[in-house]
């Protein structure tokens, strides 16, 4: 397994989750510029990365 790549995926997912938290916080405070679909794009990317991580983790367990 490529642990460096897996580590990068974990880091990228954490970065995206932090951006999403900030984005959600801005939405809570009524920032009108946040309703542009960015949160949906971030969530989709997090899901893609999570799926890739899961595949890599399961392939190493076999």
Secondary structure, DSSP 4 states (H G I P E B T S, - for coil): --HHHHHHHHHHHHHHHHHHHHHHHHHHTT-GGG-SSHHHHHHHHHHHHHHHHHHHHHHHH-
